[in-house]
Structures are given as C-alpha cells and as structure tokens.
Amino acid sequence: MSTVITGAQEREEFRNRVILAIKVMGIETKPCSRCDEPLIFMKTHTGKWQPVDMYLESHLANCPGAGSFRRG
C-alpha cells in the first residue's frame, strides 16, 4: 500500500527541508511579528532589506497581516 502525498504536503515537506538547510548553514531567521512565519532578509537591487519566506518569495505578498506593516 503506497502513501498518497498531496501538493500541500509536498510544499510543507519542502519548506521544512529549506528551514533545516538554512539553520545548518548558520543563516539567521526571524519570526514575522504578525504571523510567526520564519523569515530571512535579502538585500534588493536598491539596497533595501526585504523579508522573504522559506520559498524565497516576498513575505509581504503572502502574510495575512501584511496590510498592517508600515510602508516607506
């Protein structure tokens, strides 16, 4: 009997592996102040720091509390 893995399960497994790899490499993560998702900060081409999630996507686009972050 084989186990069926859904897309959501694969995404969660990938996320957990990325978090582990980031910790092993010594990269510091910080939790989002709104949703507690672990974040890494990457420097943009303009020199500003942008929070990204474990899929290296902009966290501001995916966070449920993004509307309450200060712009500027």
C-alpha positions in Angstrom: 0.0 0.0 0.0 1.5 3.3 -1.1 1.1 6.7 0.6 -0.5 9.5 -1.4 1.2 12.8 -1.0 -0.7 15.9 -1.9 0.7 19.1 -3.3 0.2 20.8 0.1 2.1 18.0 1.8 5.0 18.3 -0.7 5.1 22.0 -0.2 5.2 21.6 3.6 7.9 19.0 3.4 10.0 21.2 1.0 9.5 24.2 3.5 10.7 22.1 6.4 13.8 21.0 4.4 14.6 24.5 3.5 14.3 25.7 7.1 16.6 22.9 8.2 19.2 23.7 5.5 19.1 27.4 6.4 19.7 26.6 10.1 22.6 24.2 9.2 24.2 26.9 7.1 24.0 29.3 10.1 21.7 31.8 8.4 19.7 33.7 11.0 15.9 33.7 10.7 13.4 35.9 12.5 9.7 35.2 13.0 7.2 37.6 11.4 5.7 39.9 14.0 2.2 39.2 12.6 2.1 35.5 11.7 5.3 34.0 13.3 6.4 32.5 9.9 10.2 32.2 9.9 11.8 34.8 7.6 15.1 35.6 6.1 16.0 39.1 4.9 17.6 39.6 1.4 19.0 42.8 0.1 17.2 44.1 -3.0 19.0 45.7 -6.0 18.1 49.1 -4.5 19.9 48.2 -1.2 16.8 47.8 0.9 16.2 44.7 3.0 13.2 42.6 2.1 11.6 39.8 4.2 11.3 36.6 2.2 9.7 33.3 3.3 11.2 29.9 3.0 10.3 29.7 -0.7 12.3 32.9 -1.3 9.0 34.7 -2.2 8.2 38.1 -0.8 6.6 37.6 2.6 4.7 40.9 2.3 2.7 39.3 -0.6 1.7 36.3 1.4 1.4 37.4 5.1 -2.2 37.5 6.4 -1.2 40.6 8.4 0.6 42.4 5.6 -1.8 45.3 5.5 -0.7 46.4 8.9 3.0 46.8 8.0 4.5 50.3 7.7 5.4 51.4 4.2 8.3 53.6 3.4 
